[in-house]
Amino acid sequence: MINISDHVFFAYDQIQHRCVAGAILSNSNPKRGLYLALFGVRKSSQHRGLGTKLLTAIIQWAYQTRNRFIYLHVHVKNFKAIGLYEKVGFRKVEYIPDYYSQTPKDKPDAFRMTLILR
């Protein structure tokens, strides 16, 4: 098994007994930054505030553990995700052409988004 993540967070539905949202973060930046490598909410659990709650908890944890920023990459057409990230304070800082070059559908471009914590 190859472990590329340093931190895993998830939201668990105790009634349905399943994970409904999750995130993987990595300490990939030597300047006390975290990379949000993966973030997702099960489709059937979207629009209930779970993504916002999980992301807010991650941000609070990142601040308490003295990280300076969190950054991520998101597909330019993933409007739901971009809206969520902007809602909690992330800002678009870079447009990256062909970021998802392995993805055959749609335009493979991404935004790099960053949230400054301190």
C-alpha positions in Angstrom: 0.0 0.0 0.0 1.3 3.5 -0.9 0.3 6.2 1.5 0.4 9.7 0.0 -1.9 11.4 2.5 -1.1 12.7 5.9 -4.7 13.4 7.1 -8.0 11.8 6.3 -11.4 13.4 7.4 -14.8 12.0 6.8 -18.5 12.4 7.7 -20.3 9.3 8.7 -24.1 8.8 8.6 -24.9 6.8 11.7 -28.4 6.0 10.5 -27.4 4.7 7.1 -24.1 3.3 8.4 -22.0 4.8 5.6 -19.5 7.5 4.8 -21.2 10.4 3.2 -18.3 12.9 2.7 -14.5 12.7 2.9 -11.3 14.6 2.4 -7.6 13.8 2.1 -4.9 16.4 2.9 -1.2 16.3 2.6 1.6 18.3 4.3 3.2 18.7 0.9 4.4 22.3 1.3 7.4 23.1 3.5 5.9 26.5 4.4 3.3 25.0 6.7 0.7 24.6 3.9 -1.7 21.8 3.4 -2.8 20.4 0.0 -6.5 19.3 -0.2 -5.9 16.4 -2.6 -9.5 15.1 -2.5 -12.8 16.4 -1.2 -16.2 14.9 -2.0 -19.7 14.5 -0.8 -21.9 11.5 -1.8 -24.4 12.7 -4.4 -27.4 11.6 -2.3 -26.1 13.6 0.7 -25.4 16.9 -1.2 -27.3 20.1 -0.5 -27.6 19.4 3.2 -24.7 21.4 4.4 -22.4 18.4 5.1 -19.7 19.6 2.7 -19.7 23.0 4.4 -19.5 21.5 7.9 -16.7 19.1 7.0 -14.7 21.8 5.2 -15.2 24.2 8.1 -14.0 21.5 10.6 -10.9 20.9 8.4 -10.2 24.6 8.3 -10.5 25.0 12.1 -8.2 22.0 12.6 -5.7 23.4 10.1 -5.7 26.7 11.9 -5.3 25.1 15.4 -2.4 23.0 14.2 -0.7 26.2 13.0 -0.8 25.7 9.3 -0.6 28.9 7.3 -2.7 28.0 4.3 -4.7 25.3 2.4 -4.6 25.0 -1.3 -6.4 22.8 -3.9 -7.0 22.3 -7.5 -10.5 22.2 -9.0 -11.8 21.7 -12.5 -12.9 25.0 -14.0 -16.4 23.6 -14.7 -17.0 22.2 -11.3 -19.2 25.1 -10.3 -20.7 23.4 -7.2 -17.2 22.8 -5.7 -15.9 26.3 -6.6 -19.0 27.8 -5.0 -18.4 25.8 -1.8 -14.7 26.6 -1.7 -15.4 30.3 -2.2 -18.2 30.3 0.5 -15.7 29.2 3.1 -13.0 31.6 2.0 -10.9 30.0 -0.7 -9.9 32.3 -3.6 -8.8 31.5 -7.1 -5.1 32.3 -7.5 -4.2 30.6 -10.7 -5.7 29.2 -13.9 -3.8 26.1 -15.0 -4.4 24.9 -18.6 -4.4 21.2 -19.3 -4.1 20.3 -15.6 -6.3 17.3 -16.0 -4.7 16.2 -19.3 -5.5 12.5 -18.5 -9.2 13.3 -18.5 -10.7 12.8 -21.9 -14.0 14.7 -21.4 -14.5 18.5 -21.1 -11.8 21.1 -21.0 -9.0 19.7 -18.7 -8.2 23.1 -17.1 -8.1 23.8 -13.4 -8.1 26.6 -10.9 -5.6 26.6 -8.0 -7.5 28.0 -5.0 -5.9 29.0 -1.7 -7.3 29.8 1.7 -4.9 31.9 3.9 -5.2 30.9 7.6 -2.5 33.2 9.1 
